[in-house]
Amino acid sequence: MPQPVRPTLTAHFAQVPDPRVARTKDHQLLDILVIAICAILCGANDWVGIATFGTSRLAWFRTFLELANGIPSHDTFGRVFARLDPEAFAQAFLNWTQAIRDVLQAEVIAIDGKILRRSHDKGVGKGAIDMVSAWATANHLVLGQRKTAEKSNEITAIPELLRVLDVAGCIVTIDAMGCQTKIVETIVERGGDYVIAVKENQPRLYDDLQTTFRDAHATHFRDVAHDFHQTVEKDHGRIETRRCWTIAEPGYLDYINEAPAWKHLRTVVMVEAERQIGSHTTVETRYFIASLENDASLALHAVRGHWGIENQVHWVLDLAFREDESRVRKEHGPENFAVLRHIALNLLRQDKATKLGTQNKRLKAAWDQDYLLALLTK
């Protein structure tokens, strides 16, 4: 049997600084990182699980790791990741994702936050942490993440994340929390386009958009530069119809963007989502500001693409990785464990040939050593 080769991702994580002094190092930091990544790929969800997996695969790990002192204990894993510089670890993750990502023009990059619900530590007055992540919808990759600062919110974390991401030529989508002039400015400065939801947290803008589309509909968009696109999907007795209108009429945009506050605002968007199940019908209307040209099909594509971060990242992390149940709490441990999950999710998503869900891919990696190696060397 051919000997395993060193995982290709190690080159990007080898530069993460070790937080320990030399005399306390019984295990190499890179070995600790690789074992943790492998264990999480194979189903481990805490430090005990990681150490247990490492011990069960000691002989295999020794084919490409030194491990002079064997597998670290679960306490060692916990201590190291609690002290590991989360910014340096996140930067290494970013460097790795940029190396494996195919940069696609007009790709939708969805940005959204997620609270790690059990990462709080009431004993020391620490609340649950909020991680803001970026998801490339076409590549199916988590591109990066930032922790929201204590006593702050996602508004401050989103610009920090945008400044390190390559969004040039891409469409950045954010929910209403990100409807801020500074965030829009950052996206434009980074060479990206934006489609950002507008809700009642921006009351004047929200009212202006409602008025604009109400007046345009009343005249059937007569003499108004606009576009329209509709999609209809039928599945399991459910019919979903999505209608999208975009307006690029200069007079309307000047009315909405009076200051002008919103950099490169080119269109405003209204999406009407109608869901019919049997005789029951519901309709939801949402509004957006965008730097896109007057193209309703592209705007609707971006709006729909945004929900990928909910369905393919947040939901999967909760269901397959049990993220909301994680009790990792000490120091930087929760933030760094979140990055480990994102690494594992990206590795699993890079395997497009295996027709299994995320949870079953983790089981396959645990049972099939060759499959685990294949994931690591993609």
Residue pairs with C-beta under 8 A, 6 or more apart in sequence:
3 63
3 64
4 60
4 63
4 64
4 373
5 64
5 373
5 377
6 64
7 34
7 37
7 64
7 376
7 377
8 376
8 377
8 378
9 37
9 96
9 343
9 347
9 376
10 30
10 33
10 34
12 92
12 93
12 95
12 96
12 99
13 30
13 33
13 89
13 92
13 96
14 30
15 88
15 92
16 29
16 33
16 84
16 85
16 88
16 89
16 92
17 85
17 88
18 25
18 29
19 80
19 83
19 84
19 85
20 29
20 80
20 83
26 69
26 72
26 76
27 67
27 69
27 72
27 76
28 65
28 66
29 80
31 61
31 65
31 66
31 67
32 72
32 76
32 77
32 80
34 61
34 65
35 50
35 53
35 54
35 61
35 65
35 71
35 72
36 50
36 77
36 81
36 340
37 340
37 343
37 344
37 347
37 376
38 53
38 54
38 57
38 61
38 372
38 376
39 49
39 50
39 53
39 54
40 50
40 321
40 340
40 341
40 343
40 344
41 344
41 347
41 348
41 362
41 365
41 372
41 375
41 376
42 53
42 362
42 365
42 366
42 372
43 49
43 53
43 362
43 363
43 365
43 366
44 50
44 52
44 53
45 321
45 322
45 325
45 326
46 74
46 326
46 327
46 328
47 74
47 75
47 77
47 78
47 81
47 328
48 74
50 74
50 77
51 71
51 72
51 73
51 74
51 76
51 77
52 74
53 366
54 61
54 71
54 72
55 70
55 71
57 369
58 67
58 70
58 71
60 369
61 67
61 71
72 80
78 328
78 330
78 333
81 332
81 333
81 336
81 337
81 340
82 330
82 331
82 332
82 333
82 336
83 331
83 332
84 332
84 336
85 332
86 147
86 332
86 335
86 336
86 339
89 336
89 339
90 144
90 145
90 146
90 339
91 164
93 144
93 145
93 339
93 342
93 343
94 143
94 144
94 164
94 165
96 343
97 141
97 142
97 143
97 144
97 346
98 143
98 166
100 141
100 346
100 350
100 378
101 136
101 139
101 141
101 143
102 139
103 166
103 169
104 138
104 139
104 170
105 169
105 170
106 169
106 170
106 171
106 193
106 298
107 136
107 137
107 138
107 139
107 169
107 170
107 171
108 136
108 137
108 138
108 170
108 171
108 173
108 301
108 302
108 305
108 306
108 308
109 134
109 135
109 136
109 137
109 143
109 165
109 167
109 170
109 171
109 172
109 173
109 192
110 134
110 135
110 137
110 173
110 174
110 305
110 306
110 307
110 308
110 309
111 132
111 133
111 134
111 135
111 158
111 161
111 162
111 172
111 173
111 174
111 178
111 309
112 132
112 133
112 135
112 174
112 175
112 306
112 309
112 310
112 314
113 130
113 131
113 132
113 133
113 148
113 154
113 157
113 177
114 130
114 131
114 133
114 313
114 314
114 317
114 323
115 128
115 129
115 130
115 131
116 128
116 129
116 130
116 131
116 323
116 324
116 326
116 334
116 338
117 128
117 324
118 128
118 324
118 325
118 326
118 327
118 329
119 128
119 129
119 326
119 328
119 329
119 334
120 126
120 127
120 128
120 329
121 329
121 330
126 329
127 150
129 147
129 148
129 334
129 335
130 147
130 148
130 153
130 154
130 157
131 145
131 146
131 147
131 148
131 335
131 338
132 145
132 146
132 147
132 148
132 154
132 157
132 158
132 161
133 142
133 144
133 145
133 309
133 313
133 342
134 142
134 143
134 144
134 145
134 161
134 165
135 141
135 142
135 143
135 308
135 309
135 312
135 313
136 142
136 143
136 170
137 305
137 308
137 309
140 312
140 349
141 346
141 349
141 350
142 313
142 342
142 345
142 346
143 165
144 161
144 164
144 165
145 161
145 338
145 339
145 342
146 157
146 158
146 160
146 161
147 157
147 335
148 154
148 156
148 157
149 156
149 157
153 177
154 177
154 178
155 177
155 178
155 180
155 183
158 174
158 178
158 183
159 182
159 183
159 186
162 172
162 183
162 186
162 187
162 190
163 186
163 190
165 190
167 187
167 190
167 191
167 192
168 190
168 191
168 192
169 191
169 192
170 192
170 193
171 192
171 193
171 194
171 195
171 292
171 298
171 302
171 305
172 187
172 192
172 193
172 194
172 195
173 194
173 195
173 196
173 302
173 303
173 305
173 306
174 183
174 194
174 196
174 197
174 306
175 196
175 197
175 306
176 196
176 197
176 198
176 199
176 201
176 202
177 201
178 196
178 197
179 196
179 197
179 198
179 199
179 201
179 202
179 205
179 289
181 261
181 262
181 263
183 196
184 194
184 196
184 262
184 263
184 264
184 289
184 291
185 263
187 193
187 194
187 291
188 194
188 263
188 264
188 291
193 264
193 290
193 291
193 292
194 289
194 290
194 291
195 269
195 288
195 289
195 290
195 291
195 292
195 299
195 302
195 303
195 306
196 288
196 289
196 290
197 286
197 287
197 288
198 205
198 206
198 209
198 287
198 288
198 289
199 206
199 287
200 206
205 256
205 289
206 287
208 255
208 256
209 256
209 268
209 270
209 287
209 289
210 287
212 247
212 252
212 255
212 256
212 268
213 245
213 247
213 268
213 270
213 287
216 224
216 226
216 245
216 247
216 252
221 245
221 247
224 247
224 249
224 252
225 247
225 248
225 249
225 250
225 294
226 245
226 246
226 247
226 248
226 249
226 294
227 245
227 246
227 248
227 294
227 295
227 296
227 297
228 243
228 244
228 245
228 246
228 296
229 243
229 244
229 296
229 297
229 299
229 300
230 241
230 242
230 243
230 244
231 241
231 242
231 300
232 239
232 240
232 241
232 242
233 239
233 240
233 241
234 240
237 277
237 278
238 275
238 276
238 277
239 275
239 276
239 277
240 273
240 274
240 275
240 276
241 273
241 274
241 276
242 271
242 272
242 273
242 274
242 300
242 304
243 271
243 272
243 274
244 269
244 270
244 271
244 272
244 296
244 297
244 299
244 300
244 303
245 269
245 270
245 296
246 267
246 268
246 269
246 270
246 290
246 292
246 294
246 295
246 296
246 299
247 253
247 267
247 268
247 294
248 266
248 267
248 293
248 294
252 268
253 265
253 266
253 267
253 268
254 260
256 262
256 265
256 268
256 289
257 265
262 289
263 291
264 291
265 289
265 290
265 291
266 290
266 291
266 292
266 293
266 294
267 289
267 290
267 291
267 292
267 293
267 294
267 299
268 287
268 288
268 289
268 290
269 287
269 288
269 289
269 290
269 296
269 299
269 303
270 285
270 286
270 287
270 288
271 285
271 286
271 287
271 288
271 299
271 300
271 303
272 283
272 284
272 285
273 283
273 284
273 285
273 286
274 281
274 282
274 283
275 281
275 282
275 283
286 303
288 299
288 303
290 299
290 302
292 298
292 299
292 302
313 345
316 345
316 358
317 323
317 341
317 345
318 324
319 358
319 359
320 357
320 358
320 359
320 362
321 341
321 344
321 345
321 358
323 338
323 341
326 334
326 337
328 334
328 337
344 362
345 358
347 375
347 376
347 378
348 358
348 361
348 362
348 365
348 375
350 375
350 378
351 361
351 374
351 375
351 378
354 361
354 364
354 371
356 364
364 371
365 371
365 372
365 375
366 372
